[in-house]
Amino acid sequence: MRYFAELSYKGTNYCGWQRQPSAPSVQQTIEEALSTILREEIEIVGAGRTDTGVHASFYVAHFDTSKPINNPESFVYHLNALLPEDVAFKRIYEVADDAHARFDATEREYRYYISPCKDPFTRQTTWQLTTPLNIEAMNEAAKHLLANEDFTTFAKLGSNNTNNICHIFRAEWVEIECGMLVFIFRANRFLRNMVRAVVGTLVDVGRGKITPEQFGEIVASRDLSRSSSSAPAAGLFLTDVKY
């Protein structure tokens, strides 16, 4: 039997989603808890691989078990009691045996948070950047993301992607309470480190280091060396997955 799980996690203490041999991962943490409660070896497959320090306010994964879970609400309650405080299951539900949390996803959304001031309570969940940013210029530049499909410029060196084609549905900066800036980035897929590389380059637009037109040229160049330094992992959240 296959189950989909909706969950969230704070990635500060993890090497990312994917299991690693020498560092704690979100995947390993969940698999150990599931194996304990189901009393069989469980492997879980996620909707994507978040990097070290990246968070997920909404994440989807699937796992198989030989035992039916007759009371999903009770199961989630007891599973959360086993999991550490920075990982939380929201619900599980049975799906078809061939349903796949990663390959069946049609859209994913990331949000990146920039705080304009030093705040000890958001230090691990925002990029605390006191430099004034021109949000209008950043949004003008972000329009170029919608007009392109090849994002080789923002592909991490050494990634084993078969291609760097992504279809962007939304790329927009919005200002919320207390001057916090949020970059909303929605696409059918994302390349490894792509969001942080895009944010870092857009912030250089906001600082006045490059113009929106130059940002468009950088995107179209398909030249990784022209992108700016990646934004810190702390401000990045996976916030939605659509099927």
Sequence and secondary structure as in RCSB ss.txt:
>XXXX:A:sequence
MRYFAELSYKGTNYCGWQRQPSAPSVQQTIEEALSTILREEIEIVGAGRTDTGVHASFYVAHFDTSKPINNPESF
VYHLNALLPEDVAFKRIYEVADDAHARFDATEREYRYYISPCKDPFTRQTTWQLTTPLNIEAMNEAAKHLLANED
FTTFAKLGSNNTNNICHIFRAEWVEIECGMLVFIFRANRFLRNMVRAVVGTLVDVGRGKITPEQFGEIVASRDLS
RSSSSAPAAGLFLTDVKY
>XXXX:A:secstr
 EEEEEEEE GGGSS SS  SSS  HHHHHHHHHHHHHTS   EEESS   TT EEEEEEEEEE SS  S HHHH
HHHHHHHS TTEEEEEEEEE TT  TTTT  EEEEEEEEESS  TTSTTTSEE  S   HHHHHHHHHHHHT  B
 GGGS TT   S  B  EEEEEEEE GGG EEEEEEES   TTHHHHHHHHHHHHHTTSS HHHHHHHHHHT GG
GS     GGGEEEEEEE 
